[in-house]
Amino acid sequence: MKCVLITGGAGYIGSHTAYAFLDAGYKVVIVDDLSTGYKRVVPQEATWIEGNVGDIEFMKGVFKKHAVDCVLHFAGSIIVPESVEKPLKYYENNTVVSCRLLQACVESGIQRFIFSSSASVYGNNPKGTMEETDRPAPENPYAASKWMTEQMIHDVARAHGLHYVILRYFNVAGADPKGRTGLISKQSTHLIKLAGEVALGKRDTLSIFGTDYETRDGTCIRDFIHVSDLADVHLCAYKYMKTHCSATFNCGYGQGTSVFEVVAALESLLGRSLKKVLSGRRAGDPVCLIANADRLRKATGWTPKFDTLTTILETALSWEKKL
């Protein structure tokens, strides 16, 4: 039986996607070096391999041993402010490692590749609502590293016939409704993760970065998508590649929510206020990122199941209580 191989499967989105494929009856192989991932969120039913996905010979050996039908590439560094301070780390971990993984795929005859990209490639687009045809304008090294990898995938596809789906994530949040996995991070910058820590007394205050943006309440606006819905996007993308050409899809709900609105919703859920600290703008943060995901819905038939802010907050808080 052929399998899908997930890089970064011990991470937040990768582990949810592993469960989505396993729940659908697929065989899953996970490769992760545990530099930021956690073995506890890896499904027991998956084949676990610890290693560096940027090691070409190692990955060729993995591909040779397992009948891999598709690679889903999640592994990489994801913290925008850190990317501004340590740009070379992001070009190495995201772009260079992806280049080596693609080389291993080509040399091993792997024909299908799904890439975890980011809406941050759009930068500060004045439109606010992004379409896949909008010209990317990354404003930080993290976003630039993702855009560079997208370009490499396009070039490899032209040269070697690789079939790909590039998924541009908007703001991913929440946790598995069954409680099997969720976000674990010691240096997270995710708003809902940090707010949950404050709500449970693990953190004293919640910093709000930037209250002077030209938005309805002065804070940044984001399109939050439940991580389990995003995991299902990958399953839809995999099925799409069986009968269609390559594609790039936005992954979001098309609903913009401000930072203050997220905090207010959590406070309403808790029945109490959180202690907040208003801070200056954070380097590299776009003002507004909202997805136009019409292409994804029409092409793959994807239909979200958890697309309310309340569900996102409830599942995130439930997971945070377990940590």
Secondary structure as GFF3:
##gff-version 3
##sequence-region A 1 323
A	DSSP	beta_strand	3	7	.	.	.	ID=ss1
A	DSSP	alpha_helix	12	23	.	.	.	ID=ss2
A	DSSP	beta_strand	27	32	.	.	.	ID=ss3
A	DSSP	three_ten_helix	39	41	.	.	.	ID=ss4
A	DSSP	beta_strand	47	50	.	.	.	ID=ss5
A	DSSP	alpha_helix	56	65	.	.	.	ID=ss6
A	DSSP	beta_strand	68	73	.	.	.	ID=ss7
A	DSSP	alpha_helix	80	85	.	.	.	ID=ss8
A	DSSP	alpha_helix	87	90	.	.	.	ID=ss9
A	DSSP	pi_helix	91	96	.	.	.	ID=ss10
A	DSSP	alpha_helix	97	108	.	.	.	ID=ss11
A	DSSP	beta_strand	112	118	.	.	.	ID=ss12
A	DSSP	three_ten_helix	119	122	.	.	.	ID=ss13
A	DSSP	beta_strand	129	130	.	.	.	ID=ss14
A	DSSP	alpha_helix	141	160	.	.	.	ID=ss15
A	DSSP	beta_strand	163	169	.	.	.	ID=ss16
A	DSSP	beta_strand	171	173	.	.	.	ID=ss17
A	DSSP	alpha_helix	191	199	.	.	.	ID=ss18
A	DSSP	beta_strand	206	209	.	.	.	ID=ss19
A	DSSP	beta_strand	221	222	.	.	.	ID=ss20
A	DSSP	beta_strand	224	226	.	.	.	ID=ss21
A	DSSP	alpha_helix	227	243	.	.	.	ID=ss22
A	DSSP	beta_strand	247	251	.	.	.	ID=ss23
A	DSSP	beta_strand	257	258	.	.	.	ID=ss24
A	DSSP	alpha_helix	259	270	.	.	.	ID=ss25
A	DSSP	beta_strand	276	279	.	.	.	ID=ss26
A	DSSP	beta_strand	288	291	.	.	.	ID=ss27
A	DSSP	alpha_helix	294	300	.	.	.	ID=ss28
A	DSSP	alpha_helix	309	320	.	.	.	ID=ss29
###
